[in-house]
Amino acid sequence: WEHATQRRASVGKEAPASAWIKQLEIRNGALWARVDWTPRGALQVESREYRFLSPVFDYETDSTRIVRMVSGGLTNKPNFLLTALNQENPENTPVKLSPALLAALGLPETATEEQAIAATNQLKTTAQAMNTERPNLEQFVPRADYNTLLSRATNAEQALATHKTGEHNKAVDELITSATQAGKITPATVDYHRAMCQDEAGLQRFKEFVAAAPVVADASGLGAKADPKTATALNSEEQAVCQQLGIDPVEFAKSKQSEG
């Protein structure tokens, strides 16, 4: 009754039979059955309490070809126009999904219906989050402002590196000049020692060397010599600048010489 064998017996409930199919025949493409009714089943059919038979069958999912008659159920609302009750374990029936749909979801062709549903729900969740979430403007700056700040930071780093390099080279020159004047190193080894002072560690080692080294050459006396009196000539561009700005070329030459 009402497919109780599939719906009630599968969960341990009572599901008595109203009849037993004893024989099946194919007649002009139709399936006929010889039925042995139980007393209760025969009474309900004869009294027209039940008027229809709803078949249960197995079929191939790809071709939908019916392959086996399973049972029939007495009912007053047959399911020919409804979803077929075609398996005793319908949850094990594979669902064939569209390959195009699976590809759109980023899933392989072997994906199950549950995986497709999960992927669809994930897309919906992501879309809803993108529509509802608003970015925290405090965490962002306009691109133009960012580029300006980045350029300033880069220039500052370069200027600092240049300043450090200049200070380092100045310290190396002073130490080498002092060591040469004191006779701790000879002029022939100046380039060698300068190369060894490329970094702070090398400069420190050279300081320690000079402090402990004996005098190996006569003092150069360069520190006691007065600077020769020389004059610095201005090129054409510098002369033009002096003329445009009203600067005395002699004074400009003196300032240039002192800077040199």
Secondary structure, 3 states (H helix, E strand, C coil): CCCHHHHCHHHCCCCCCCEEEEEEEEECCEEEEEEEECHHHHHHHHCCCCCEEEEEEEECCCCCCEEEEEEEEEECCCCCCCCCCCCCCHHHCCCCCCHHHHHHCCCCCCCCHHHHHHHHHHHHHHHHHHHHCCCCHHHCCCHHHHHHHHHHHHHHHHHHHHHHHHHHHHHHHHHHHHHHHCCCCCHHHHHHHHHHCCCHHHHHHHHHHHHHCCCCCCCCCHHHCCCCCCCCCCCHHHHHHHHHHCCCHHHHHHHHHHHC
